[in-house]
Amino acid sequence: MKADLYIRVSTDEQAEKGYSQRDQEERLRKYCDFKKILIRKVIYEDYSAKSFNRPAWKQFLAEIMSRKKLVDLVLFTKWDRFSRNAADAFQMIKTLRRYNVEPCAIEQPLDLDIPENKIMLGIYLTAPEVENDRRSLNVRYGMRRAVKEGRWMNGAPLGYINRTAPDGKKYIEIEQPYADIIKWAFETLAQRQIYVEHLFKEVKEKGLPCGKNHFWNILRNPVYCGKIFLKAYKDEPDAILKGNHEPIISESLFHEVQDYLNNKKKKFKTSDTCHPDLVLRGYLLCPNCQKPLTGSASRGRKLRYYYYHCIAPCKARFKAEDTNRLFLQQLVKFNPHRGMSELYAEVIHSIYKKQEANSGDGFRELKLQVEELQEKISKGREKFISDEITRQDYHEYKKKYEDQIDRIESQLFELSKNRVDIKPLIKKAVDNLSRLAETYRILDTAKKRRLIGSIFPEKMTFDGKIFRTTRMNEAVELIFNVGKGLRQKKSGQNDEKIDLSTYVARPGFEPRHTEPKSVVLPLYYRAIRPIHF
């Protein structure tokens, strides 16, 4: 009679219970010597017995299925070495006996030809399965309790690193430079509202080691604003809890990005990503058909030559190199209007101070909203107690309003922060606008395009020599000698002519009427905030 010895041990069993492969092998060999059983080979396994998806066992099974009467027995010390899943074990026993191989536990011997012995076999197989289930349940409850206490229980997300406190507890700590890149990504998406694919390319260039799907998960993960997501389990619904770790971004910034990703405030803009030689693509209109000019490259013998051109059948086509040079020449002619930069900065600062003084009203209004939402949750709880609504309806009702409360509380937290001095920001923005051409030269392609979009809210028409637009940013019209009322000297002579006219109507439309506009707010929202040098 021939037999294979099956020796299985998992890492945790070896550490906790003292099982060892040498000890099992010794006992199995003594049993074979006593019973005069010939040993064909010894099979070593270091996998869990929760299933039979184990490499060594699968190889053994393939051998006995391919050859007839290879062995008579497969021996192991106890039935928990064979399996810790009763259903799978009974099925595997049937498979082995179909190929005339008898499984046998030398310390728990059973004659499986006797039907009553299957009851004892069930006990031997079920006991370790129950032990596994109890251990798994204890681990689950322990992990959920730790998450409720604010601890992150998994591997540290990108931007954090796992640490161990002196008392042995695990926690996560901010890891640089990845944390700064992730913070920049959130801020950029909230400010520029660009496509996530374009933002992903930029963070990859900055050195963030992640794929596209991973990056999407980062933007959705509340861990970066100091929260931890707890999955629903039995009667407990999903919950987002406050974590003990240091946040990388604020809650208000996280919610602002979520609103954008959920299309609540999405505005599709011309992409900031393009070739450096086609920086004006998307901002120019065809002089013939008024359609936006696109851009492409033509291959020469040695180099590639870039052009702005209209789509067929229109034949408008301009060399990108000449167009970019002419545009820069127009920016050089933008001369600051004396005294307007300083005056504008003072007005902006004055309005900001007034808004700051009035923020107390907004704070009180938000607190009232929180109280109203809490009152709604209380009413829902009363309805649940009186059996007017089901438990599931109550949890959905509660979760909806708790999410709104979290968002409002994050806004309250931002309002309660100390106000920053906005004067340096205003001064920097106005200084950059005052030397526009010089600033434009040193910017990268993405920032150049944001600067163009900020100065010219509407697209420009280009006929090969002159740029024209229906409207410019009101701040630029004030700071520079551009626009009606700023191009005439007291002596009656005109200043140096700037070809970029701000009052040319588009073909097919009536002439544009100039109406009184707010001067301060357009600069604050369109000129200063979008441009970060």
Secondary structure, DSSP 8 states (H G I E B T S, - for coil): -EEEEEEE--HHHHHHT---HHHHHHHHHHHHHHHT-EEEEEEEE-S-TTSS--HHHHHHHHHHHHSTTS-SEEEESSHHHH-S-HHHHHHHHHHHHHTT-EEEETTS---TTSTTHHHHHHHHHHHHHHHHHHHHHHHHHHHHHHHHTT---SS--TTEEEEE-TTS-EEEEE-TTHHHHHHHHHHHHHHH---HHHHHHHHHHHT----HHHHHHHHH-GGGGTEEEE--BTTB--EEEE-SS--SS-HHHHHHHHHHHTTSS------S---GGGTTTTTEE-TTT--B-EEEEEE-SSSEEEEEE--TT---EEEHHHHHHHHHHHHHT--B-TTHHHHHHHHHHHHHHHHHHTHHHHHHHHHHHHHHHHHHHHHHHHHHHTTSS-HHHHHHHHHHHHHHHHHHHHHHHHHHS-----HHHHHHHHHHHHTHHHHHHHS-HHHHHHHHHHH-SS-EEE-SS-EEES---HHHHHHBT-STTSSB-TTS-B-S--S-BS----TTS---------SHHHIIIIIISS---
